[in-house]
């Protein structure tokens, strides 16, 4: 009998196919169904339905991660995956915000999560304890809550984004259609699993399609290169930071290893970059190394994926393409009026992929939507020749200096063209003369003079876009998905001046 969960229902049709490969072995769809059924029974403990109770879990990328996630869903609960790299205060924030009834951890994270859970009266379970005799599982009706993921916190305290099962299904269907997933696909997962990128774009799409997802428990550039070169994968998806690290590894590798990657990569049909802006130099260098032009797309926790370069057709560097199937997108001015092509505007999105609410923040939820149901992303873009190009996040990447609007991302792309600069973050610092003073914080490959950088930038950028000051650091502050934490960059600069 159907449980009302299309992703789970479809798995019955793939029973003998391998669903997941991890460091411990391979697991079929039948293994996943039986394992999550027993896990759901353990969570129910005699109840007929969890009725949207939250279940937090801290499990590395593995079969066990997916089993626990499906166990929560099949018991009628709401999955709250925890970030594996967060310190105790960040985990406490998520636990206190979502008030779960149980917390599940693999042995690796038990010592960290157990005392936090017990201090709050939350039942703590190890993954091995998530096992009980099968029982009749509830039918999870339409519009039930499925998951709470937290925003990146690049502009403020993270908010819990609630997605329903229909939201997740719509997000998966859109990508499966656009990127032509089939049961014969095999993808390598190296993304963190507390964000939508890895959960939906990789695992969700693979399991919906009857495909195989191979999961690495941690990122190791040499191991990833070896897998990409192996010739048994058809897809790979990562964030720009990962591609940057793979390039750095290959720049130090032997000619033989580089050639092996290129030969193996030709057997992949698609490589995707997302979750942060893809610097054009990274796109071009990866194309040189792999013969793949990365497909860049645009999405966020609240909407899933909204825009994508084409799977078949030209991919324009710096562009994120056009709206995905089932997603409506528009650009508007400050009065919510649609702007003409060529003029910048805020991206607004509407459709079944858009989230339900911010967890227990009704005022924030109401403010996030227009009166006619469009979600305000807070990101600014422009349409050029029918394609969207992201200019930045309105609050941190669109700067106002001397009466001119300036895109921080545009300046960063230019700075990365300098042979000495490996990373760059452009921010606005409050200034009585300029309103916001445009400054750049950079990581360099070798020493370079700030005045030389400024003079070089003047030859490429309009005067009002040239950073007034350059600051140097060993590394930019980033979240687990590689997004630069601009508030911390601003704090770094203000502490220096």
C-alpha positions as CSV (number, residue, x, y, z in Angstrom):
1,X,0.0,0.0,0.0
2,X,1.2,3.5,-0.8
3,X,2.5,5.5,2.2
4,X,1.8,8.8,0.4
5,X,5.6,9.4,-0.1
6,X,6.3,9.2,-3.9
7,X,10.0,9.0,-3.4
8,X,9.6,5.9,-1.2
9,X,6.8,4.4,-3.3
10,X,9.0,4.6,-6.4
11,X,11.8,2.7,-4.7
12,X,9.7,-0.5,-4.7
13,X,10.1,-0.5,-8.5
14,X,13.9,-0.5,-8.2
15,X,14.2,-3.2,-5.5
16,X,17.3,-5.1,-6.8
17,X,19.2,-2.2,-8.1
18,X,22.0,-0.7,-6.1
19,X,20.9,2.6,-4.5
20,X,23.9,3.6,-2.5
21,X,27.6,2.9,-2.3
22,X,29.6,4.1,0.7
23,X,32.8,3.3,2.5
24,X,31.2,0.2,4.0
25,X,29.8,-1.4,0.9
26,X,26.7,-1.2,-1.4
27,X,23.0,-1.2,-0.6
28,X,20.0,-2.0,-2.8
29,X,16.7,-0.2,-2.9
30,X,15.3,-3.2,-1.0
31,X,17.9,-2.7,1.7
32,X,16.9,1.0,2.0
33,X,13.2,0.2,2.2
34,X,13.6,-2.6,4.8
35,X,16.1,-0.6,6.8
36,X,14.0,2.6,6.9
37,X,10.9,0.5,7.7
38,X,12.6,-0.8,10.9
39,X,13.9,2.6,11.7
40,X,10.5,4.2,11.4
41,X,9.1,1.5,13.7
42,X,11.7,2.4,16.3
43,X,10.8,6.1,16.1
44,X,7.1,5.4,16.4
45,X,7.4,3.2,19.5
46,X,3.8,2.1,19.4
47,X,2.4,5.4,18.1
48,X,0.6,5.4,14.8
49,X,2.1,8.6,13.5
50,X,4.8,11.1,14.6
51,X,2.5,13.9,13.4
52,X,5.3,16.2,12.3
53,X,7.5,15.7,15.4
54,X,11.0,16.8,14.5
55,X,13.8,14.3,14.5
56,X,17.4,15.7,14.4
57,X,20.2,13.5,13.2
58,X,23.9,13.9,12.8
59,X,25.2,11.2,10.5
60,X,28.1,11.3,7.9
61,X,27.4,10.8,4.2
62,X,26.5,7.1,4.0
63,X,23.7,4.6,3.6
64,X,22.9,5.2,7.2
65,X,22.2,8.9,6.5
66,X,19.6,8.1,3.9
67,X,18.1,5.3,6.0
68,X,17.6,7.6,9.0
69,X,16.1,10.4,6.8
70,X,13.7,7.9,5.2
71,X,12.9,6.4,8.6
72,X,11.8,9.9,9.8
73,X,9.6,10.5,6.8
74,X,8.0,7.1,6.9
75,X,7.1,7.5,10.6
76,X,5.4,10.9,9.8
77,X,8.2,13.0,11.2
78,X,10.1,16.1,10.1
79,X,13.8,15.5,9.3
80,X,16.3,18.0,10.8
81,X,19.8,17.1,9.5
82,X,22.6,18.7,11.5
83,X,25.8,20.1,10.2
84,X,28.7,17.8,10.9
85,X,31.2,20.7,11.3
86,X,29.1,22.9,13.6
87,X,30.4,23.5,17.2
88,X,28.1,22.9,20.1
89,X,26.6,26.4,20.3
90,X,25.5,26.2,16.6
91,X,23.9,22.8,17.2
92,X,22.2,24.0,20.4
93,X,20.7,26.8,18.3
94,X,19.1,24.3,15.9
95,X,17.9,22.0,18.7
96,X,16.4,24.9,20.7
97,X,14.7,26.3,17.5
98,X,13.2,23.0,16.3
99,X,12.6,21.2,19.6
100,X,13.0,17.7,18.3
101,X,11.6,14.7,20.2
102,X,14.7,12.5,19.3
103,X,18.2,13.0,18.2
104,X,20.1,10.3,16.2
105,X,23.9,10.1,15.7
106,X,26.5,7.8,14.3
107,X,29.2,6.8,16.7
108,X,31.5,9.4,15.3
109,X,29.3,12.3,16.6
110,X,27.8,10.7,19.7
111,X,30.0,12.4,22.2
112,X,29.1,15.8,20.8
113,X,25.3,15.3,20.3
114,X,24.4,13.1,23.2
115,X,25.0,15.7,26.1
116,X,23.3,18.4,24.1
117,X,20.2,16.2,23.6
118,X,20.1,14.9,27.1
119,X,20.4,18.4,28.6
120,X,17.2,19.2,26.7
121,X,15.3,16.1,27.6
122,X,15.6,14.8,24.0
123,X,15.8,11.1,23.5
124,X,19.2,10.2,22.1
125,X,19.7,7.2,19.8
126,X,22.7,5.7,18.0
127,X,22.1,4.6,14.4
128,X,22.4,1.0,15.4
129,X,19.5,1.5,17.9
130,X,17.3,2.6,15.1
131,X,15.9,-0.9,14.6
132,X,12.6,-2.5,15.6
133,X,10.2,-5.1,14.3
134,X,8.2,-3.7,11.3
135,X,4.8,-2.2,12.0
136,X,2.0,-0.6,10.0
137,X,3.4,2.7,8.9
138,X,1.2,5.8,8.6
139,X,0.0,7.2,5.3
140,X,1.6,10.6,5.1
141,X,-1.0,12.9,3.6
142,X,-0.4,15.7,1.0
143,X,1.2,18.9,2.2
144,X,2.8,17.3,5.3
145,X,6.0,18.9,6.5
146,X,9.1,16.9,5.5
147,X,12.3,18.8,6.4
148,X,13.7,21.8,8.2
149,X,17.0,23.1,6.7
150,X,18.6,26.2,8.0
151,X,19.7,29.1,5.8
152,X,23.3,29.8,5.4
153,X,23.3,32.7,7.8
154,X,25.3,35.0,5.4
155,X,23.0,38.0,6.2
156,X,21.8,37.2,9.7
157,X,20.8,34.5,12.2
158,X,19.9,31.3,10.3
159,X,16.2,30.6,9.8
160,X,14.6,27.2,9.7
161,X,13.2,26.6,6.2
162,X,10.3,24.2,6.2
163,X,9.7,22.2,3.0
164,X,6.8,19.8,2.5
165,X,6.8,16.5,0.7
166,X,5.1,18.0,-2.3
167,X,7.8,20.8,-2.3
168,X,10.5,18.2,-2.4
169,X,8.8,16.1,-5.1
170,X,8.4,19.3,-7.3
171,X,12.0,20.2,-6.8
172,X,13.1,16.7,-7.8
173,X,10.8,16.4,-10.8
174,X,12.0,19.8,-12.1
175,X,15.7,18.7,-12.1
176,X,15.1,15.2,-13.3
177,X,13.4,16.6,-16.4
178,X,15.8,19.5,-17.0
179,X,19.0,17.4,-16.5
180,X,17.6,14.2,-18.0
181,X,18.2,11.8,-15.1
182,X,17.7,8.0,-15.8
183,X,18.1,4.8,-13.9
184,X,21.4,4.2,-15.5
185,X,23.0,7.3,-13.9
186,X,25.7,7.1,-11.2
187,X,26.7,10.1,-9.3
188,X,29.4,10.8,-6.7
189,X,28.4,12.8,-3.6
190,X,31.0,15.0,-1.9
191,X,28.6,17.7,-0.6
192,X,27.5,18.3,3.0
193,X,24.1,16.9,3.7
194,X,22.5,19.7,5.8
195,X,21.8,21.7,2.6
196,X,19.4,21.2,-0.3
197,X,22.2,20.9,-2.8
198,X,23.3,17.4,-1.7
199,X,19.9,16.3,-0.3
200,X,17.7,17.1,-3.3
201,X,19.9,17.7,-6.3
202,X,22.0,14.6,-5.7
203,X,20.4,12.0,-3.4
204,X,16.8,12.9,-4.2
205,X,17.2,13.0,-7.9
206,X,19.2,9.8,-8.0
207,X,16.8,7.8,-5.8
208,X,13.8,9.1,-7.7
209,X,15.3,7.9,-10.9
210,X,16.4,4.4,-9.7
211,X,20.0,5.5,-10.2
212,X,23.0,4.9,-7.9
213,X,24.6,7.4,-5.5
214,X,28.1,6.8,-4.3
215,X,28.9,8.7,-1.1
216,X,32.3,9.7,0.3
217,X,32.3,10.3,4.1
218,X,34.8,13.2,3.8
219,X,36.4,15.3,1.0
220,X,39.8,14.3,-0.2
221,X,40.9,15.8,-3.5
222,X,43.0,12.9,-4.6
223,X,40.2,10.4,-3.9
224,X,37.7,12.5,-5.8
225,X,40.0,12.9,-8.8
226,X,40.5,9.1,-8.7
227,X,36.8,8.5,-8.8
228,X,36.1,11.1,-11.6
229,X,38.9,9.5,-13.6
230,X,37.6,6.0,-13.0
231,X,35.1,6.1,-15.8
232,X,32.1,4.6,-14.0
233,X,30.3,7.9,-13.1
234,X,27.9,9.8,-15.2
235,X,27.3,12.9,-13.1
236,X,29.1,15.1,-10.5
237,X,27.9,18.1,-8.7
238,X,29.9,20.4,-6.4
239,X,30.4,23.9,-5.2
240,X,33.0,26.3,-6.6
241,X,35.3,25.8,-3.6
242,X,35.5,22.1,-4.3
243,X,36.4,22.7,-8.0
244,X,39.0,25.2,-6.8
245,X,40.5,22.5,-4.5
246,X,40.5,19.9,-7.3
247,X,42.2,22.3,-9.6
248,X,44.9,23.1,-7.0
249,X,45.5,19.4,-6.6
250,X,45.8,18.8,-10.3
251,X,48.1,21.8,-10.7
252,X,50.6,19.8,-8.5
253,X,49.8,16.4,-10.0
254,X,51.7,14.5,-12.6
255,X,50.9,14.8,-16.3
256,X,49.7,11.2,-16.1
257,X,47.2,11.9,-13.4
258,X,45.9,14.9,-15.2
259,X,45.5,13.0,-18.5
260,X,43.7,10.2,-16.7
261,X,41.2,12.7,-15.3
262,X,40.5,14.1,-18.7
263,X,39.9,10.7,-20.2
264,X,37.7,9.5,-17.4
265,X,35.7,12.8,-17.3
266,X,34.7,12.3,-20.9
267,X,32.5,9.4,-19.7
268,X,30.6,11.8,-17.4
269,X,27.6,13.4,-19.2
270,X,27.2,16.3,-16.8
271,X,29.1,18.3,-14.2
272,X,27.3,21.0,-12.2
273,X,28.4,23.9,-10.0
274,X,26.2,25.8,-7.6
275,X,25.5,27.1,-4.1
276,X,27.8,30.1,-4.7
277,X,28.9,32.2,-7.7
278,X,31.3,30.3,-10.0
279,X,34.3,32.5,-10.8
280,X,34.9,32.5,-14.6
281,X,38.6,31.6,-14.2
282,X,37.6,28.4,-12.3
283,X,35.1,27.5,-15.0
284,X,37.7,28.0,-17.7
285,X,40.5,26.1,-15.9
286,X,38.2,23.2,-15.1
287,X,37.2,23.1,-18.7
288,X,40.9,22.9,-19.7
289,X,41.4,20.0,-17.3
290,X,38.3,18.0,-17.8
291,X,36.8,19.0,-21.2
292,X,33.6,19.9,-19.3
293,X,31.9,23.3,-19.3
294,X,30.3,23.3,-15.8
295,X,26.6,23.8,-15.8
296,X,25.9,26.7,-13.4
297,X,22.5,27.0,-11.8
298,X,20.8,29.2,-9.2
299,X,18.9,28.1,-6.2
300,X,18.5,28.6,-2.5
301,X,17.1,26.7,0.5
302,X,13.7,28.3,0.2
303,X,13.0,27.5,-3.5
304,X,15.2,24.5,-4.4
305,X,16.6,25.3,-7.9
306,X,15.1,28.2,-9.8
307,X,17.4,28.8,-12.8
308,X,19.7,26.6,-14.8
309,X,22.0,26.8,-17.8
310,X,20.8,24.2,-20.4
311,X,21.8,20.6,-20.3
312,X,21.8,20.6,-24.1
313,X,22.9,23.9,-25.6
314,X,25.3,26.7,-24.9
315,X,26.4,27.5,-21.3
316,X,27.4,31.1,-21.0
317,X,30.1,31.8,-18.4
318,X,28.7,34.1,-15.7
319,X,25.1,33.2,-16.5
320,X,22.7,30.9,-14.6
321,X,20.4,30.4,-17.6
322,X,16.6,30.4,-17.6
323,X,13.8,29.2,-15.3
324,X,13.6,25.5,-14.7
325,X,10.5,23.4,-15.5
326,X,7.6,24.3,-13.2
327,X,9.3,27.4,-11.8
328,X,8.1,31.0,-12.4
329,X,10.7,33.7,-12.1
330,X,10.5,37.5,-12.5
331,X,12.8,40.5,-11.8
332,X,11.2,43.5,-10.1
333,X,12.1,46.9,-8.8
334,X,11.7,48.2,-5.2
335,X,7.9,48.6,-5.9
336,X,7.6,45.0,-7.1
337,X,7.1,46.2,-10.7
338,X,8.6,44.0,-13.4
339,X,11.7,45.5,-14.9
340,X,12.5,45.3,-18.6
341,X,15.3,43.1,-20.0
342,X,18.7,44.7,-19.4
343,X,17.8,46.4,-16.1
344,X,18.7,44.9,-12.7
345,X,16.0,43.7,-10.4
346,X,15.3,41.5,-7.4
347,X,14.6,37.8,-8.3
348,X,11.2,36.7,-7.2
349,X,10.0,33.1,-7.6
350,X,6.6,31.3,-7.5
351,X,5.6,27.7,-7.9
352,X,5.3,24.3,-6.2
353,X,9.0,24.2,-5.4
354,X,8.8,27.1,-3.0
355,X,9.0,26.4,0.7
356,X,6.0,26.5,3.2
357,X,7.3,28.7,6.0
358,X,10.1,29.8,8.3
359,X,9.8,27.6,11.3
360,X,7.9,29.5,14.0
361,X,8.7,32.9,12.4
362,X,5.3,34.0,11.0
363,X,6.4,37.6,10.6
364,X,9.5,36.7,8.6
365,X,7.4,34.3,6.5
366,X,4.8,37.0,5.7
367,X,7.5,39.5,4.9
368,X,9.2,37.0,2.5
369,X,6.2,36.9,0.1
370,X,4.4,39.5,-2.0
371,X,0.7,39.9,-1.6
372,X,0.2,37.7,-4.7
373,X,2.5,34.9,-3.6
374,X,5.9,35.6,-5.1
375,X,8.9,34.8,-2.8
376,X,11.4,37.6,-2.4
377,X,14.8,36.0,-2.8
378,X,16.8,39.1,-1.9
379,X,19.1,38.4,-4.8
380,X,19.6,40.8,-7.7
381,X,20.0,39.8,-11.3
382,X,19.8,41.1,-14.9
383,X,18.5,39.4,-18.0
384,X,20.9,39.6,-20.9
385,X,20.0,38.0,-24.2
386,X,17.3,36.0,-22.5
387,X,19.7,34.6,-19.8
388,X,19.8,35.6,-16.1
389,X,23.1,36.8,-14.6
390,X,23.3,37.1,-10.9
391,X,24.6,40.4,-9.6
392,X,24.6,39.5,-6.0
393,X,22.6,39.4,-2.8
394,X,20.7,42.7,-2.4
395,X,21.8,43.3,1.2
396,X,25.5,42.4,0.9
397,X,26.5,42.2,-2.7
398,X,24.7,45.2,-4.2
399,X,26.7,48.2,-2.9
400,X,25.8,51.9,-3.2
401,X,28.9,54.0,-3.5
402,X,28.9,57.7,-4.5
403,X,25.3,57.3,-5.7
404,X,26.1,54.4,-8.0
405,X,25.0,50.8,-7.6
406,X,27.9,48.4,-7.7
407,X,27.8,44.6,-7.9
408,X,30.4,43.1,-5.6
409,X,30.3,39.8,-7.6
410,X,31.2,41.6,-10.8
411,X,34.2,43.2,-9.2
412,X,35.3,39.8,-7.6
413,X,35.2,38.1,-11.0
414,X,37.5,40.8,-12.4
415,X,39.9,40.6,-9.5
416,X,40.2,36.8,-9.9
417,X,41.6,37.4,-13.4
418,X,44.8,38.8,-11.8
419,X,47.4,36.1,-11.7
420,X,48.3,36.8,-8.1
421,X,44.8,36.6,-6.7
422,X,43.3,33.2,-5.8
423,X,40.3,34.4,-3.7
424,X,38.5,37.7,-3.4
425,X,35.7,39.2,-1.4
426,X,34.4,42.7,-2.1
427,X,32.3,44.5,0.5
428,X,31.0,47.9,1.3
429,X,32.2,49.8,4.5
430,X,30.2,52.6,5.8
431,X,31.8,55.9,4.7
432,X,30.6,59.5,5.3
433,X,31.8,60.6,1.8
434,X,30.9,57.6,-0.4
435,X,28.0,56.1,1.6
436,X,29.7,52.7,1.2
437,X,33.4,52.5,0.5
438,X,34.2,49.7,-1.9
439,X,37.0,47.6,-0.5
440,X,38.5,44.2,-1.4
441,X,39.9,41.4,0.8
442,X,42.0,39.0,-1.2
443,X,44.1,35.8,-0.8
444,X,47.2,35.9,-3.0
445,X,49.5,33.2,-4.5
446,X,52.5,35.5,-3.9
447,X,53.1,38.9,-2.4
448,X,51.7,41.8,-4.4
449,X,51.4,45.5,-3.7
450,X,48.0,47.0,-3.0
451,X,48.7,50.0,-5.2
452,X,49.7,47.8,-8.1
453,X,46.4,45.9,-7.7
454,X,44.4,49.2,-7.7
455,X,46.3,50.5,-10.8
456,X,45.6,47.2,-12.6
457,X,41.9,47.3,-11.7
458,X,41.6,50.8,-13.1
459,X,42.5,49.5,-16.5
460,X,39.4,47.1,-16.4
461,X,36.8,48.6,-14.1
462,X,34.8,51.8,-14.2
463,X,36.2,54.3,-11.7
464,X,33.4,53.9,-9.2
465,X,33.9,50.1,-9.2
466,X,37.6,50.1,-8.4
467,X,38.2,49.1,-4.7
468,X,39.4,52.1,-2.7
469,X,41.5,49.7,-0.5
470,X,42.9,46.2,-0.7
471,X,43.4,44.0,2.4
472,X,45.2,40.7,2.5
473,X,44.3,37.5,4.4
474,X,45.3,33.9,4.4
475,X,41.8,32.6,3.9
476,X,38.3,34.1,3.5
477,X,35.6,33.1,6.0
478,X,33.2,30.6,4.4
479,X,30.3,28.4,5.4
480,X,30.3,24.7,4.7
481,X,29.1,25.2,1.2
482,X,31.8,27.6,0.3
483,X,29.8,30.8,0.4
484,X,31.8,33.8,1.6
485,X,30.5,35.1,4.9
486,X,30.4,38.8,4.0
487,X,29.5,40.1,7.5
488,X,32.6,38.5,8.8
489,X,34.6,40.1,6.0
490,X,33.2,43.5,6.9
491,X,34.1,42.8,10.5
492,X,37.7,41.8,9.5
493,X,38.1,45.1,7.6
494,X,36.5,47.4,10.3
495,X,38.8,45.9,13.0
496,X,41.8,46.8,10.8
497,X,40.9,50.4,10.2
